[in-house]
């Protein structure tokens, strides 16, 4: 518990007090936000935000790492492979986003990496994660991830390895890559208004940390329990370390939100939004709650869902639009909603979905007793 509190506090202090220094640094480097122009896409008027320092995700990524390292080393709970895998996804996806942001800033256009290049970069991060996550068993034979599709727990009938070792590994890595790419791009699309993705990320990852903390309280402590975990305990390899790394990330986001809330002094950029998606994907996979995460992080599905609906409706109706603009939060802007109203109401939705997911998780545990 000391590691948990230390990690969250250090991360919070890092971003809360050091973000102004990064703002001045980014201004000197010329890392200002590029606003979409008419030739790129139609967008609500955000021209007043042009030049606001961006790539602020670097700040909370660094804050999360510092908080996690200090918390684990000083709290008597050294880092585990599970925590390091979450860091890998956060940093790896952040690097892909950083390259995208840097190209935009350098070219002074809102077009960075192409869609496919971005996906290739994300897959190059997700595949090593997936491989490592099925190795490093502890004394009970528990690996960070599992070769099953999971909801509240692993679903025994949905085993990738039932397809054979080679085919099973291929399908498993495709599954991990799909989850990772989907969440990374979903959070990226949600990041369009001051503080929106930051606040939603705080609710979502806090809920995932509650899930892993409960798994720590109900963890399998013997091989006999591992064999009968469906009704006895959770076989998550390092639930407490997952809670610590999630708490450090949430602490960093809270401190960053102080400067990112409307009217933002700094934007997170793709480096930040993709890092949030990487953490969500990693936490879902390593806590063995991939499908439950769809509910907990459901607010991040609204944006990409509206984009998909817009595209198919446009094709099906011969050019008509379902929304004035997608993602959905820009549709609300076009309808005249104030930015702060949209952001706060999206936060409320994020909180309700996060609470619903955690509630369902607890009810499933009660039902398994």
C-alpha positions as CSV (number, residue, x, y, z in Angstrom):
1,X,0.0,0.0,0.0
2,X,2.9,2.4,0.7
3,X,4.2,1.8,-2.8
4,X,0.7,2.6,-4.2
5,X,0.4,5.9,-2.4
6,X,4.0,6.9,-3.0
7,X,3.7,6.2,-6.8
8,X,0.5,8.2,-7.1
9,X,1.8,11.1,-5.0
10,X,5.1,11.4,-6.8
11,X,3.4,11.3,-10.3
12,X,0.9,13.9,-9.3
13,X,3.5,16.2,-7.9
14,X,5.7,15.8,-11.0
15,X,3.1,16.9,-13.5
16,X,1.4,19.4,-11.3
17,X,4.5,21.4,-10.5
18,X,6.8,20.7,-13.5
19,X,4.3,21.1,-16.4
20,X,4.9,24.9,-16.5
21,X,8.6,24.2,-17.1
22,X,7.7,21.9,-19.9
23,X,5.3,24.5,-21.3
24,X,8.1,27.1,-21.5
25,X,10.5,24.5,-23.0
26,X,8.0,23.4,-25.7
27,X,7.4,27.1,-26.6
28,X,11.1,27.6,-27.1
29,X,11.3,24.4,-29.2
30,X,8.4,25.7,-31.3
31,X,6.1,22.7,-30.5
32,X,2.9,24.6,-31.0
33,X,-0.5,23.0,-31.9
34,X,-1.3,22.9,-35.6
35,X,-5.0,23.6,-36.2
36,X,-6.6,21.9,-39.2
37,X,-7.1,24.1,-42.2
38,X,-9.9,23.9,-44.8
39,X,-7.8,21.9,-47.2
40,X,-7.2,19.3,-44.5
41,X,-10.7,18.9,-43.2
42,X,-13.7,20.9,-42.0
43,X,-13.5,21.6,-38.4
44,X,-15.1,24.0,-35.8
45,X,-13.2,27.2,-35.4
46,X,-10.3,26.4,-33.0
47,X,-8.0,29.0,-34.4
48,X,-7.5,30.7,-31.1
49,X,-5.8,27.5,-29.9
50,X,-3.2,27.7,-32.7
51,X,0.3,27.7,-31.2
52,X,-0.6,26.3,-27.8
53,X,2.2,24.0,-26.7
54,X,1.5,20.4,-27.6
55,X,3.1,17.0,-27.1
56,X,2.2,17.4,-23.4
57,X,1.8,13.6,-23.2
58,X,5.6,13.5,-22.7
59,X,5.1,15.2,-19.3
60,X,2.7,12.6,-17.9
61,X,4.5,9.7,-19.4
62,X,7.7,10.8,-17.6
63,X,5.7,11.6,-14.5
64,X,4.2,8.1,-14.5
65,X,7.6,6.4,-14.9
66,X,9.2,8.5,-12.1
67,X,6.3,7.8,-9.8
68,X,6.2,4.1,-10.6
69,X,10.0,3.6,-10.1
70,X,10.2,5.7,-6.9
71,X,7.0,4.0,-5.5
72,X,8.1,0.5,-6.2
73,X,11.7,0.9,-5.1
74,X,11.0,2.8,-1.9
75,X,7.8,1.0,-0.9
76,X,9.3,-2.5,-0.7
77,X,7.4,-3.8,-3.8
78,X,10.0,-4.0,-6.6
79,X,8.8,-3.7,-10.3
80,X,7.5,-6.9,-11.9
81,X,7.2,-8.0,-15.5
82,X,3.5,-7.0,-15.5
83,X,4.2,-3.4,-14.5
84,X,7.1,-3.1,-16.9
85,X,4.9,-4.4,-19.8
86,X,2.4,-1.6,-19.0
87,X,5.3,0.9,-19.2
88,X,6.3,-0.7,-22.5
89,X,2.9,-0.1,-24.0
90,X,2.7,3.4,-22.6
91,X,6.1,4.5,-23.9
92,X,5.9,2.5,-27.2
93,X,2.6,3.9,-28.2
94,X,3.7,7.3,-27.0
95,X,6.7,7.2,-29.3
96,X,4.4,6.4,-32.3
97,X,2.3,9.4,-31.3
98,X,5.4,11.6,-30.8
99,X,6.6,10.9,-34.3
100,X,3.1,11.8,-35.6
101,X,3.1,15.0,-33.6
102,X,6.6,16.0,-34.6
103,X,5.8,15.6,-38.3
104,X,2.8,17.8,-37.9
105,X,4.7,20.5,-36.0
106,X,7.7,20.4,-38.5
107,X,5.5,20.6,-41.6
108,X,3.0,22.9,-39.9
109,X,0.1,20.8,-41.2
110,X,-2.3,18.5,-39.4
111,X,-1.3,15.5,-41.4
112,X,1.4,13.4,-39.7
113,X,1.9,9.7,-40.1
114,X,-0.5,8.0,-42.6
115,X,-3.0,5.7,-41.1
116,X,-1.3,2.5,-42.2
117,X,2.1,3.7,-41.0
118,X,0.6,4.5,-37.7
119,X,-0.9,1.0,-37.4
120,X,2.3,-0.6,-38.4
121,X,4.1,1.3,-35.6
122,X,1.4,0.2,-33.1
123,X,1.6,-3.4,-34.1
124,X,5.4,-3.3,-33.7
125,X,4.8,-2.3,-30.1
126,X,2.0,-4.7,-29.4
127,X,3.5,-7.9,-30.8
128,X,6.6,-8.0,-28.4
129,X,4.2,-7.1,-25.6
130,X,2.0,-10.1,-26.5
131,X,5.0,-12.5,-26.7
132,X,6.5,-11.4,-23.4
133,X,3.1,-11.5,-21.7
134,X,2.8,-15.2,-22.2
135,X,6.2,-15.9,-20.7
136,X,7.8,-15.3,-17.3
137,X,5.6,-17.6,-15.2
138,X,5.8,-17.2,-11.4
139,X,6.0,-20.1,-8.9
140,X,2.3,-20.9,-9.5
141,X,2.7,-21.0,-13.3
142,X,0.9,-17.7,-13.8
143,X,2.1,-15.6,-16.7
144,X,1.2,-11.9,-17.1
145,X,-1.4,-12.6,-19.8
146,X,-3.3,-15.7,-20.6
147,X,-4.1,-17.6,-23.9
148,X,-7.8,-17.1,-23.4
149,X,-10.4,-14.4,-24.3
150,X,-11.4,-12.9,-21.0
151,X,-14.4,-11.0,-19.6
152,X,-14.5,-11.0,-15.8
153,X,-12.1,-13.9,-15.9
154,X,-10.7,-16.2,-18.6
155,X,-13.4,-17.9,-20.6
156,X,-12.3,-21.5,-20.6
157,X,-13.9,-22.4,-23.9
158,X,-12.2,-19.5,-25.7
159,X,-8.6,-20.7,-25.7
160,X,-6.3,-19.7,-28.5
161,X,-4.0,-22.6,-27.9
162,X,-6.9,-25.0,-28.5
163,X,-6.2,-24.2,-32.2
164,X,-2.7,-25.6,-32.0
165,X,0.5,-24.1,-30.8
166,X,1.5,-22.3,-34.0
167,X,-2.0,-21.2,-35.1
168,X,-2.8,-20.4,-31.5
169,X,0.1,-18.1,-31.1
170,X,-0.7,-16.3,-34.4
171,X,-4.4,-15.8,-33.5
172,X,-3.4,-14.7,-30.0
173,X,-1.0,-12.1,-31.3
174,X,-3.6,-10.8,-33.8
175,X,-6.0,-10.5,-30.9
176,X,-3.5,-8.6,-28.8
177,X,-2.6,-6.3,-31.7
178,X,-6.3,-5.7,-32.5
179,X,-7.0,-4.7,-28.9
180,X,-4.0,-2.4,-28.7
181,X,-4.5,-0.7,-32.1
182,X,-8.2,-0.2,-31.4
183,X,-7.8,1.4,-28.0
184,X,-4.9,3.5,-29.1
185,X,-6.8,4.9,-32.1
186,X,-10.0,5.3,-30.0
187,X,-8.3,7.5,-27.4
188,X,-6.6,9.4,-30.2
189,X,-10.0,10.2,-31.8
190,X,-11.4,11.2,-28.5
191,X,-8.7,13.8,-27.9
192,X,-10.3,16.8,-29.6
193,X,-11.3,19.2,-26.8
194,X,-9.4,20.6,-23.8
195,X,-9.3,18.1,-21.0
196,X,-11.6,15.6,-22.6
197,X,-9.3,12.6,-23.0
198,X,-7.4,13.5,-19.8
199,X,-10.5,13.4,-17.6
200,X,-11.9,10.3,-19.4
201,X,-8.6,8.6,-18.9
202,X,-8.6,9.4,-15.2
203,X,-12.0,7.7,-14.7
204,X,-11.2,4.7,-16.9
205,X,-7.8,3.8,-15.6
206,X,-8.9,4.5,-12.0
207,X,-11.6,1.9,-12.5
208,X,-9.1,-0.6,-13.9
209,X,-6.9,0.0,-10.9
210,X,-9.9,-0.9,-8.6
211,X,-10.3,-4.1,-10.6
212,X,-6.7,-5.1,-10.1
213,X,-6.7,-4.1,-6.5
214,X,-9.6,-6.4,-5.9
215,X,-7.8,-9.1,-7.7
216,X,-4.9,-8.6,-5.4
217,X,-7.2,-9.0,-2.4
218,X,-8.6,-12.2,-3.9
219,X,-5.5,-13.6,-5.6
220,X,-4.6,-17.2,-5.9
221,X,-2.1,-18.1,-3.3
222,X,-1.5,-21.8,-4.1
223,X,-1.3,-24.1,-7.1
224,X,-4.5,-25.8,-5.9
225,X,-6.3,-22.5,-6.0
226,X,-4.9,-21.8,-9.4
227,X,-6.4,-25.0,-10.7
228,X,-9.8,-24.1,-9.3
229,X,-9.7,-20.3,-9.7
230,X,-13.1,-20.0,-11.4
231,X,-14.8,-20.1,-8.0
232,X,-12.0,-19.3,-5.6
233,X,-9.7,-16.5,-6.7
234,X,-8.1,-14.5,-9.5
235,X,-4.9,-15.9,-11.3
236,X,-3.6,-12.5,-12.3
237,X,0.1,-12.7,-12.0
238,X,1.0,-9.3,-10.4
239,X,-2.3,-7.5,-9.5
240,X,-0.7,-5.2,-7.0
241,X,2.0,-4.0,-9.3
242,X,-0.7,-3.4,-12.0
243,X,-2.5,-1.3,-9.4
244,X,0.6,0.7,-8.6
245,X,1.5,1.5,-12.3
246,X,-2.2,2.4,-12.9
247,X,-2.2,4.7,-9.8
248,X,1.0,6.4,-11.0
249,X,-0.5,7.0,-14.4
250,X,-3.8,8.4,-12.9
251,X,-1.8,10.6,-10.6
252,X,0.2,12.0,-13.5
253,X,-3.0,12.6,-15.5
254,X,-4.6,14.5,-12.5
255,X,-1.6,16.8,-12.3
256,X,-1.6,17.3,-16.0
257,X,-5.3,18.1,-16.1
258,X,-4.7,21.1,-13.9
259,X,-3.0,22.7,-17.0
260,X,-5.0,20.9,-19.7
261,X,-8.5,21.8,-18.4
262,X,-10.4,24.3,-20.5
263,X,-8.8,26.7,-21.5
264,X,-5.8,24.5,-21.9
265,X,-2.3,25.8,-21.4
266,X,-0.9,22.7,-23.1
267,X,-2.3,19.8,-25.2
268,X,-1.3,16.2,-24.8
269,X,-1.0,15.6,-28.5
270,X,-1.0,12.1,-30.1
271,X,1.9,11.2,-27.9
272,X,-0.4,11.5,-24.9
273,X,-3.6,10.1,-26.3
274,X,-1.9,7.0,-27.8
275,X,-0.1,6.4,-24.5
276,X,-3.5,6.4,-22.7
277,X,-4.8,3.9,-25.2
278,X,-1.7,1.7,-24.6
279,X,-2.2,1.7,-20.9
280,X,-5.9,0.8,-21.2
281,X,-5.1,-2.1,-23.6
282,X,-2.3,-3.4,-21.4
283,X,-4.3,-3.2,-18.2
284,X,-7.3,-4.9,-19.8
285,X,-5.1,-7.8,-21.2
286,X,-2.9,-8.3,-18.1
287,X,-5.9,-8.1,-15.7
288,X,-7.7,-10.6,-18.0
289,X,-10.7,-8.3,-18.4
290,X,-10.4,-7.4,-22.1
291,X,-14.1,-7.6,-22.8
292,X,-15.1,-5.9,-19.5
293,X,-12.7,-3.0,-20.5
294,X,-15.1,-2.3,-23.4
295,X,-17.6,-1.2,-20.8
296,X,-15.2,0.5,-18.4
297,X,-13.5,2.5,-21.2
298,X,-16.7,2.8,-23.2
299,X,-16.5,6.6,-23.4
300,X,-13.6,6.2,-25.8
301,X,-15.8,4.2,-28.2
302,X,-18.2,7.0,-28.8
303,X,-15.7,9.0,-31.0
304,X,-14.6,6.2,-33.3
305,X,-18.1,4.7,-33.3
306,X,-19.5,8.0,-34.6
307,X,-16.8,8.1,-37.3
308,X,-17.7,4.6,-38.5
309,X,-21.4,5.4,-38.5
310,X,-20.8,8.6,-40.4
311,X,-18.8,6.8,-43.1
312,X,-21.2,4.0,-43.7
313,X,-24.2,6.3,-43.5
314,X,-22.6,8.6,-46.1
315,X,-22.0,5.7,-48.5
316,X,-25.4,4.1,-47.9
317,X,-27.3,7.4,-48.5
318,X,-25.3,8.7,-51.4
319,X,-23.6,11.5,-49.6
320,X,-25.9,12.4,-46.7
321,X,-24.4,13.0,-43.3
322,X,-25.6,11.4,-40.0
323,X,-23.7,14.0,-37.9
324,X,-22.7,17.5,-38.8
325,X,-19.2,16.4,-38.1
326,X,-17.4,13.4,-36.6
327,X,-16.1,12.5,-34.0
328,X,-19.3,13.1,-32.1
329,X,-17.9,15.8,-29.8
330,X,-17.3,18.0,-32.8
331,X,-20.9,17.4,-33.9
332,X,-22.0,18.8,-30.6
333,X,-19.8,21.8,-31.1
334,X,-21.3,22.4,-34.5
335,X,-24.7,22.4,-32.9
336,X,-23.6,25.2,-30.6
337,X,-22.7,23.4,-27.4
338,X,-20.0,25.2,-25.4
339,X,-16.8,23.3,-25.2
340,X,-16.8,23.1,-21.4
341,X,-20.3,21.6,-21.4
342,X,-19.3,18.9,-23.8
343,X,-16.2,18.0,-21.9
344,X,-17.9,17.8,-18.5
345,X,-20.8,15.8,-19.8
346,X,-18.4,13.4,-21.5
347,X,-16.6,13.1,-18.1
348,X,-19.9,12.2,-16.5
349,X,-20.5,9.5,-19.1
350,X,-17.0,8.2,-18.5
351,X,-17.6,8.0,-14.8
352,X,-20.9,6.2,-15.2
353,X,-19.4,3.6,-17.5
354,X,-16.4,3.1,-15.3
355,X,-18.6,2.6,-12.2
356,X,-20.9,0.3,-14.2
357,X,-17.9,-1.9,-15.3
358,X,-16.5,-2.1,-11.7
359,X,-20.0,-2.9,-10.4
360,X,-20.5,-5.7,-12.9
361,X,-17.1,-7.1,-12.0
362,X,-18.0,-7.2,-8.3
363,X,-21.4,-8.8,-9.0
364,X,-19.7,-11.5,-11.1
365,X,-17.4,-12.2,-8.1
366,X,-20.4,-12.5,-5.8
367,X,-22.1,-14.8,-8.2
368,X,-18.9,-17.0,-8.3
369,X,-18.9,-17.6,-4.5
